Amino acid sequence: MLGASGIVRTGIAAELEEWTAKHGPVTIGLAGAGQMGTDLIVQAALMPGVRIGAVTELNAQVAIDAALMAGHRREDIVSASSSSQIDRAIEAGQFVITDDYRAMCAAGHIDVVIDATGSPNIGTLVSLEAIHNGKHVVLLSVEADITIGRFLKQEARKAGVVLTGAAGDEPAATVELIGFAQSLGFEIVCAGKAKNNAFKPDAVPDEFAEEAKARNMNPRMLVEFVDGSKTMVEMTALANATGLVPDVPGMHGPHADRDVLAQVLCTKEDGGILSRSGVVDFTLGKGVAPGVFCIVKPRHPRVMERMTDLKVGPGPCFALIRPYHLTSLEVPLSAVRAVLHGTPDMEVLDHPVAECTAVAKRDLKPGDVLGKIGEYDYRGYTMGWRDARDSFALPLGIAEKARVLKPIKVGERLTYENCAPDDQLLVTQIRRRLDQADAQFLAA
């Protein structure tokens, strides 16, 4: 099994080549052709044994532009409105664009669906439609995962398919490190990410429009990163997949550079800032971004001696660092592993650990209807699940379109007492059912 350069294929590349010879390429249905979706379309075209069969996108031109960028011929890019049309086009080797996610999810030639919409509600709709049609799902929309991931996981299990977080995103990349450390018997002290940009909690799209244009990004999406919402979302997802807990509401987020990271994000007993071991956090320091980390503590002095000798750090805690995450470029690998192995790269636990709540970015008045994550009204804020529940905190994933009931000052938390979420949204309805089930469990 030789690649084009004559190098023998190994690992997942070799498995994919063998699979393709027997079954044909892994065929992906993609929801969303924004920044991440465009990356996925281009990346999949470069991967042997993988193809995008269909894309569901309301703005067809965006999807067409992405397909052309990926090298598809214009005459091979077609539209379709039914699952049968999609299947015929895939059989003909064409690239399909549809505005009907239901038709894409029902198409027989689609093996796995990647949700790259970034919307908690749309991500819920797409994921459930895919699951109910027997498709594996890669949930790139972490916002949906932290809001109703447990429900989606249950539905996937019933259907006998895989629901997985996305490889390349920080949570899944961190899970890789944690699994490695656990296999070696290390104590997991802390794990998380380095924030890739400045932390400006009051950021709004207007002030980042120029930078977003230069980076070919949506200003709202850029602000979701800058105001910290994305970090809070990702670390909530990591907590709910591993059992790691936020040490304090909002996490510490120290300015800890790479060379001192393990001496800062460790317990007070070991000279750090943490009140306990087994937490999730992030750093604003230099030398780690755009990577992820896992702070470990060896359980034997001989191992500690070897770690120090190998220049991992001075101890007693050490930082294992993956210095990169390739975001959307790695995501197809989650789709491949779901199809070939029937295993997730990351999945939510059956019980909640953390909650990403919302904090006001400006003064809000009764009657205001809240916008999207990364806009003008609120930002994400990670808390322990029990603390969030006890304080009636409003989950970030159902804040969009919520109506303000009472005055909320900038910096105050959004709660079920001062906001009413939009009950017309499916994600809100499902979240209420999850909360009711949790209440019954706690009362038992």
Secondary structure, 3 states (H helix, E strand, C coil): CECCCCCECCHHHHHHHHHHHHHCCEEEEEECCCHHHHHHHHHHHHCCCEEEEEEECCCHHHHHHHHHHCCCCHHHEEECCCHHHHHHHHHCCCEEEECCHHHHHHCCCCCEEEECCCCHHHHHHHHHHHHHCCCEEEECCHHHHHHHHHHHHHHHHHHCCCEEECCCCHHHHHHHHHHHHHHCCCEEEEEEEECCCCCCCCCCHHHHHHHHHHCCCCHHHHHHHHCCHHHHHHHHHHHHHHCCEECCCCCCCCCCCHHHHHHHCCEHHHCCCECCCCEEEEECCCCCCCCEEEEEECCCHHHHHHHHHCCCCCCCCEEEEECCCCHHHCHHHHHHHHHHHCCCCCCCCCCCCEEEEEEECCCECCCCECCCCCCCCEEEEEEEHHHHHHCCECEHHHCCCCEECCCECCCCECECCCEECCCCCHHHHHHHHHHHHHHHHHHC
